[in-house]
Amino acid sequence: MTTAIYACCRDGMIFAEIRIFVQNCFDKWFDSRWSDIIQKPLFGCLVCMSSVWGLTGCIALGVPASEWVFTILQVCGLNVLISRLLQ
């Protein structure tokens, strides 16, 4: 799921305009340093995205709360491998 969101938010993809709009809003609302920090786990960094989107997936799929940390760490590790393959 995180890889698909990451890929769809890149330049020229289907959600690129939404990403640019959100980036511009964050730049207006927050300092540029904070804007970058907020953007990474939402759509800017494949590894960082595992925290937000992993938790979202756990909640949506009904994963017990006792397994959330383990699941998110698995997603993070998988995203590290995927990001290495993409580079």
Residue pairs with C-beta under 8 A, 6 or more apart in sequence:
1 53
1 57
2 46
2 49
2 50
2 53
2 54
2 75
2 79
3 46
3 79
3 82
5 15
5 43
5 49
5 53
6 43
6 46
6 49
7 13
8 14
8 15
9 15
9 16
9 18
9 19
9 43
10 16
15 43
19 43
22 39
22 42
22 43
23 35
23 39
26 34
26 35
26 38
26 39
27 35
29 35
30 38
36 44
40 48
40 49
41 48
41 49
41 51
41 52
42 49
42 52
43 49
46 79
46 82
46 83
46 86
47 76
47 79
47 80
47 83
49 79
50 72
50 75
50 76
50 78
50 79
51 72
51 76
53 75
54 68
54 71
54 72
54 75
54 76
55 68
55 72
57 63
57 71
57 75
58 67
58 68
58 71
58 72
63 71
